[in-house]
């Protein structure tokens, strides 16, 4: 991926790759590359400030997974399901920003039922959905805050659990 720098390190519970993304189209491309690593049963937790690029990354995931419908922020509907246009898994896109509690408050979404058949992406999921599975991908997007037009984002992707141990996250910067 042009103009993206990366570093790779072992985390206590998984493998971490750090990327620098310089524009929204690169964030979508990162999502597209990430989609190639995903399969049904995967949980992706996206965290970052407002405007960091969580939904932009998810748009790239949706394109890479080949799902139906425009991927937009599900803030007001909490969750959207995007069925696959092919033989891949559907994408369940959740925005947990307005949900205060943990998994109990999200129980009505039946994420535990959807998990085995879908790729579930949860924006603002930290502290809310970790109980779904030990195997998950944590994506943290950092951006400059305040009155700025800076498009640079620092993305940290950490694969946790047995599912992610053998996966080379370094391909995300290729």
N, C-alpha and C positions, 0 to 999 in steps of 0.2 A: 504494500500500500504506500503510495508516494507521500513523502513528507510526514511519515509517522515514525517516531522513535520508540524503541521498546527495551525493556530489561526484564529478566526472568530471575525468580528466586524461589526457594522452597519456603513455604509457610509452615507453621507448626502442624496444621492439619491438612495441608494441601500444597498445591503449586500456584504461584502467583506470577502474572505477567503485568507489567506496567507499560502503558502506551500513552503517547502524546498525540492528540488529534487536533488539527488546526482549522477545521471547517465542518459545517453541518453535513456536507456531502461525504466527508471522510467518516463521520459518525455513522451515517447510513451504511456505508461500505463496511465498516467494522461489524455492524449488525448482520450484514449479508454474509460475511466470513464466519461469524459466530454461528449462524444458522446451520452451516455445513457440519458443525460439531454436535448439534443437538439431535435428540431423538425423543420419541414418546417416553414420558416418565420423567423428563428433566424439569427441574425447577430453577429458574433464573431470578435472582433478587437484584433489583436495580435501586441504587440509592445515590442521592446527590441533591444539591440545592435546586430550588425552583429555576427552571430554564437551563439546567445543566446539559440536557440532551437525552434524557431517559426515553421519551417518546420517539425522538428521532432515531435512536438506536433500535427501538422496537419496530419502527417502520422498516428498517433494514432487515431485521429478523423476519418480519412478515413476508417481505419480498423474497428473501432467501429460502424460506420454508414453502413458498408458493401458496399462500393462503388467500382466501376471498375477502374482499372488502378493504376499504381504506383503513389503515391503522391510525387511529387518533386517540388522544388522551381519554381514558374512560373515567375521568374524575367524577362526573356527575352520575354515571350509571354504575360505577364501581368496577364492573367487569364486562368485557366483550369477548365473545367467542368468534374466531375467524376460522371457518372450516377450510380444510385443504382443498385445493383445486386438482390435486393429483392423488398419489397414494401415500403422502406423508401425513404426519400428525397435525391436528388442528392446533391453533395458537389460542391460548386463553390469556388475555391481557387484563391484568387487575391493577387498579390504582387504590392503594390502601391509605392514601394521605389523610382522608377524613375519618378513617377508622382508628379509634384510640386503643382498643384492647388488642389482645393477642389472637390466637387462633379461634377462641370461643366466639369473638365478635364476627369472625369471617366464616363461621360454620355454615351459615345459610348459602354461601357460595358453592359449597360441596367441592372444594378444591381437592380434598382427599380422594373423592370419587373420580374427578377429572384427571388427576395426576398420571395414572397409569396409561391413559390413552392420548394425552396431550403434552405439548410443551407449555408450561405455565410460566408467565413472566409477571412478576409482582413489583410494581413501582412502589417505593416507600415501604418495603416489606420487612425491613430490619426490626427485630423484636416482635414480629407478628406471625410469621409463617415458618420459622425454622423447624418447628415441631412436625411439619409435614414429612420431612425426610432428612436423613443425615447427609445424603448426596445432593449437593446443590452447587450452583455457580453464583458467587457473589460478585456483582459488578458495582464499583463505586466510581462515580464521575465527579471530579473536582473542577470547578471553574472559578475565575476571578469574580468576586462579589462587589456590589456597589454599582455606581454609575459607570459602566464600561461597555465598550463594544468589542471587547476581546473575545475572539472565537476559540481560543486555545482551551482544550480540555485535557485533563490528566485522568486517564482511565486505569483503574486497577481491577483486574479480573483474577479471582481466586476460585479454583476448583476444590471443593471439599468432598471428602468421602471416597469410597472405593471406585465409584463410577468415574471420577475425574482423575484418579491417580495415574492411569496410563495415557491420558490425553495430553498431547503436545499443544498447549495453549500458545506457544510461540508462533504457530501458523497464523495467528490473528494479525500479525504484523507483516506477513509475507506480501 
